[in-house]
Amino acid sequence: MIDRKLEEKIVEYNKKEAKLLTLSESLAQMKAQLLEVERTLEELSQYEEPYVYKLQGGILIKVKTEKAKEDLEKMKALLSSRIAALEKEVESLSQALERLRKALEEELQQYQRGGPRGGA
């Protein structure tokens, strides 16, 4: 039977791993959104008409091209800052997960050699 503390560490590892996966998926989605915003800004930079149509809540609304560009620039800045923060969180969690993995491996090896530390 596995030591209770070891069992708890395994559960903690699994939770952190699931959180890392969720954060990584969110990061990928945000990066895709950022790419789409950048592409749209690029297209708008070549657009010479004074108005564009913007999809909002399922309907198209006529807006000034400059206003659409401003909104997209704000969205780009917001996404960039969120991505940077999320990347830091993913990196931090990855490092914590790696430390926990190493500790678990050591404890499992110890357990396999002669049971839990302190003997049982």
C-alpha positions, 0 to 999 in steps of 0.5 A: 500500500502506498504511503498517504503522503505519497498518494497526496503528492500524486493527486497534487501532481495530477491536479497541477498537470490538468491545470497546466493543460487548461492554461496551455489551451487558453494560451493557444486560443489567445494566441490564435485570437491575437493572430486574427486581430493582427491579420485584420489590422493588416487588411484594414491598413490597405483598406481605403474606404471611410467605413467598414462593417463590424460584427457585433452580437450577431449583426453587422454595424457600420463603423468608421474605419479608424474607429475599427482600427482603434478598437482592434489596436486596443484588443491587440494590446489587451491580448498581448498583455494577457498572453504575457501573463499567461505565459509566465503562469504556464512557465511557473506551473511547468517548473513547479510540476517538474520539481514535484515530478522529480520529488515523486520519482525519488519517493517512489524509488525509495518506496520500491527499495524498502517501503516509505521513509521511516519504514512501515 
